[in-house]
Amino acid sequence: MKIVGVDFGGTTFTVGLVDVESGEILKEEQHETKAWEGFENITRRVAKVINSLKEDARAVGIGSPGSILNGVVKFSPNLPDWRDVPLADRIKDLTDLPTFVENDANAFVLGEKWFGAGKGYDHIVALTLGTGVGGGVITHGILLKGYLGIGAELGHVIVEPNGPKCGCGNYGCLEAIASATAIVRMAKEMRDDFPNSEIFKSDKISAKTIMDAARNGDKLGIIIRDKMVDALGRAIAGFAHIFNPQIVIIGGGVSKAGDVILKPLRKKVEGYLMPSFVGTFEVVISPLLDKAGVLGAASVALENIRR
């Protein structure tokens, strides 16, 4: 069976034709979203790419940022004029394919369930560390969304009271400490204290340059890595106490640092756990990497088709 997955964002969108049996992306195209063009023009361009790739696909799955309910994007911070827009219905009209839409973090955890590290598990917590921090939860094999379908905003649990201000308006959220944006902000704030850090030898400071510096023993890189890992450790221990998962999966661009994050994170998590929870789950890095967006989106449709 084939499904079209659309990893939709405010800057770019990627469309892929997925063979769900093998988990292989057979065809793939990426385009600029051009958010300023408005809902109708954007959806027509997305549909045009879907129609060029769809072959004998059964359905379309879309992972989109924002608050989403029954295929309607209620609000999206990256698409400021999108309020209560019927994304699923419009794409269905333009492609003649059943279309399903989920928040991109929910799509990520579904992708892990069907194709990634969560395959074979019924209790999963997944976190994406990118520009922000997204989260998704599966319990008893079912995606947990809450009363209005907008729950599991795991990036906005407060791990440091009176900590850095988050984009959501609160202070000390996980996203304000463990996202790529937060990591770069910390480096810039401490530049005067560590002017000779390896981090500042790069023309562009990024989460990668900071994590590479930590890997090489750079003092500032290690300080930032440790602060991020501590915040993640607190949050994951809290999620474990609430959701009792079998596995916690870390994805997103920052996760590419691998063991630089994973080894100290596992120790931190264990240190914050009640004794009865120690050893009841594992913390792993997502194996899907750059395929996570399209495979996660395809999983949104797959989840509905096989429900």
C-alpha positions in Angstrom: 0.0 0.0 0.0 1.2 3.5 -0.8 0.4 6.7 1.0 1.4 10.3 0.3 3.0 12.0 3.3 3.2 15.8 3.4 5.6 17.3 6.0 4.2 20.8 6.0 6.0 23.9 7.5 6.0 27.6 7.4 9.2 27.7 5.4 9.1 24.6 3.2 6.9 21.6 2.6 8.0 18.1 1.6 5.8 15.6 -0.2 6.8 11.9 -0.4 5.2 8.8 -1.8 5.6 6.1 0.9 5.5 2.3 0.5 4.1 1.6 4.0 5.1 -2.1 3.9 8.8 -1.3 3.5 8.8 2.2 5.0 10.6 3.3 1.8 10.1 6.8 0.4 9.7 6.1 -3.3 9.5 9.7 -4.6 10.0 13.0 -2.8 9.9 16.7 -3.6 10.6 19.8 -1.4 9.3 23.2 -2.2 9.0 26.7 -0.5 5.8 27.2 1.3 5.6 30.9 0.5 3.4 31.6 3.5 2.6 35.1 2.3 0.6 33.7 -0.6 -2.3 32.6 1.6 -4.2 29.4 2.3 -5.8 28.9 -1.2 -2.6 29.4 -3.2 -0.5 27.3 -0.9 -3.0 24.4 -0.8 -3.2 24.4 -4.6 0.6 24.2 -4.9 0.7 21.4 -2.4 -2.0 19.5 -4.1 -0.3 19.9 -7.5 2.8 18.2 -6.1 0.7 15.5 -4.5 -1.1 14.8 -7.8 2.3 14.5 -9.6 3.6 11.9 -7.2 0.5 10.0 -6.0 0.4 7.1 -8.5 -2.0 4.5 -6.8 -1.8 6.0 -3.3 -4.6 5.2 -1.0 -4.6 8.4 1.0 -2.8 11.6 2.0 -1.4 12.3 5.5 -0.2 15.7 6.6 1.9 16.8 9.5 1.4 20.5 10.1 2.5 22.9 12.9 -0.3 24.4 15.0 -3.4 23.4 16.8 -5.4 21.0 14.7 -8.9 19.5 15.2 -10.6 17.1 12.8 -8.5 18.2 9.9 -9.0 21.9 10.6 -5.9 24.1 11.4 -7.3 26.2 14.2 -4.1 28.2 14.6 -0.5 27.9 13.4 2.3 30.2 14.6 4.2 29.8 11.3 1.2 30.7 9.2 -0.3 33.7 11.0 -3.3 34.2 8.7 -4.4 30.5 9.0 -7.3 30.5 11.5 -9.9 27.7 11.3 -8.8 26.7 7.8 -10.1 23.3 6.5 -6.8 21.9 5.3 -7.9 18.2 5.1 -11.1 19.0 3.2 -9.3 21.3 0.7 -6.5 18.9 -0.1 -9.1 16.1 -0.5 -11.1 18.2 -2.9 -8.0 18.9 -5.0 -6.5 15.4 -5.0 -9.6 13.1 -4.8 -7.8 11.2 -2.0 -8.9 10.8 1.6 -6.8 13.3 3.6 -5.9 13.3 7.3 -4.1 16.1 9.2 -2.3 16.0 12.6 0.0 18.3 14.5 3.6 17.7 13.3 4.7 16.4 16.7 1.8 14.0 16.9 2.8 12.9 13.3 6.4 12.3 14.6 5.3 9.9 17.3 3.0 8.1 14.9 6.0 7.8 12.5 8.0 6.2 15.3 5.2 3.8 16.1 4.8 2.6 12.5 8.3 2.9 11.1 10.8 3.8 13.8 12.1 3.0 17.2 8.6 2.7 18.6 7.6 -0.2 16.3 6.1 -2.9 18.4 5.5 -0.7 21.4 2.1 0.5 22.7 3.4 3.1 25.2 5.6 5.7 23.6 6.7 9.3 24.5 8.5 11.2 21.7 10.2 14.5 21.7 11.5 16.5 18.7 14.3 19.0 19.4 14.3 21.5 16.6 13.5 25.2 16.4 11.1 24.4 19.2 10.4 21.3 21.3 7.4 19.2 20.2 6.0 16.1 21.8 3.7 13.3 21.3 2.3 10.4 23.4 0.9 7.0 22.5 -0.7 5.0 25.3 -2.2 1.6 24.9 -1.5 2.0 21.2 -3.6 5.1 20.9 -2.4 8.7 20.2 -3.2 10.8 23.3 -4.6 14.2 22.3 -6.8 15.3 25.2 -10.2 16.9 25.5 -9.9 19.4 22.5 -7.3 17.4 20.6 -4.5 19.9 21.3 -2.9 18.1 24.3 0.6 16.7 24.8 2.4 20.0 24.4 5.4 18.5 26.1 7.7 21.3 25.1 5.9 23.7 27.4 6.2 21.9 30.7 8.1 24.2 33.0 11.4 22.7 34.1 13.1 25.8 35.4 10.8 28.2 37.3 11.7 31.8 36.5 14.0 30.5 33.7 14.3 31.9 30.2 11.2 33.4 28.6 9.6 31.0 26.1 7.9 32.0 22.9 4.6 30.8 24.4 4.9 33.7 27.0 5.8 31.6 30.0 9.2 31.3 31.7 11.4 28.2 32.0 9.6 25.9 29.5 11.6 22.9 28.2 11.5 24.6 24.8 13.2 27.6 26.2 16.2 25.5 27.3 16.4 22.4 25.1 15.5 23.6 21.6 18.1 24.5 19.0 17.0 28.1 19.3 17.6 28.1 23.0 21.0 26.4 22.7 22.2 29.1 20.2 20.8 31.9 22.5 22.7 30.5 25.5 26.0 30.5 23.5 25.5 34.1 22.4 24.7 35.2 25.9 27.9 33.7 27.2 30.2 34.8 24.4 31.9 37.5 26.5 32.7 35.0 29.2 34.1 32.4 26.8 35.5 34.4 23.8 38.0 31.7 22.9 35.4 28.9 22.7 35.5 26.7 19.7 31.9 27.6 19.1 32.8 31.1 17.9 35.3 29.9 15.4 32.4 29.0 13.1 31.0 31.7 10.8 27.5 30.6 11.9 26.6 29.5 15.4 24.2 26.5 15.3 23.1 23.7 17.6 25.5 21.5 15.6 28.6 23.7 16.2 27.7 23.8 19.9 27.3 20.0 20.2 30.4 19.4 18.2 32.3 21.7 20.6 30.9 19.7 23.5 32.1 16.5 21.9 35.6 18.0 21.6 35.7 18.9 25.2 35.1 22.7 24.8 34.1 24.1 28.2 31.3 26.3 26.9 29.9 23.6 24.7 29.8 21.2 27.7 28.1 23.9 29.9 25.4 24.4 27.4 25.0 20.6 26.7 24.8 19.9 30.4 22.1 22.6 30.9 20.1 21.3 28.1 20.5 17.6 29.2 19.4 18.5 32.8 16.2 20.2 31.5 15.5 17.2 29.3 16.2 14.8 32.2 13.8 16.6 34.5 11.1 16.6 31.8 11.5 13.0 30.7 11.4 11.8 34.3 8.2 13.7 34.8 6.7 12.2 31.6 7.7 8.8 32.8 5.9 9.3 36.1 2.8 10.4 34.3 2.6 8.2 31.2 4.7 5.1 32.2 6.1 4.6 28.7 8.0 1.6 27.4 10.3 3.9 25.3 11.1 7.6 25.1 12.3 8.6 21.6 14.3 11.8 20.9 14.3 13.2 17.4 14.7 16.5 15.6 17.9 18.2 14.4 19.5 18.5 17.8 19.2 14.7 18.3 21.8 14.2 15.5 24.4 14.9 18.2 23.8 11.3 19.2 25.8 10.0 22.2 27.0 13.5 23.2 23.4 14.0 24.4 22.2 10.4 24.9 24.8 9.1 27.4 24.5 11.9 29.9 20.8 12.2 29.4 20.2 8.6 30.4 22.1 9.2 33.6 20.1 12.4 34.3 16.8 10.8 33.7 17.6 7.9 36.1 18.7 10.4 38.8 15.3 12.2 38.6 13.1 9.0 38.7 11.3 7.4 41.5 13.1 4.1 42.2 10.1 2.0 41.0 10.4 3.6 37.5 14.2 3.0 37.1 14.8 0.4 34.3 11.1 0.4 33.2 11.8 2.2 29.9 14.6 3.1 27.5 15.6 6.5 26.1 16.8 6.3 22.5 17.5 8.5 19.5 15.1 8.3 16.6 16.5 6.2 13.7 14.4 8.1 11.1 16.5 11.3 11.0 15.6 13.3 7.9 12.9 10.9 6.8 10.9 11.5 10.0 8.7 14.3 8.6 7.4 12.5 5.5 7.1 9.1 7.3 5.4 10.7 10.2 2.9 12.4 7.9 2.2 9.2 6.0 1.6 7.6 9.4 -1.2 10.0 10.1 -3.1 8.5 7.2 -2.0 5.0 8.0 -3.3 5.3 11.6 -6.7 6.3 10.3 -6.9 3.7 7.6 -6.0 0.9 9.9 -7.9 2.1 12.9 
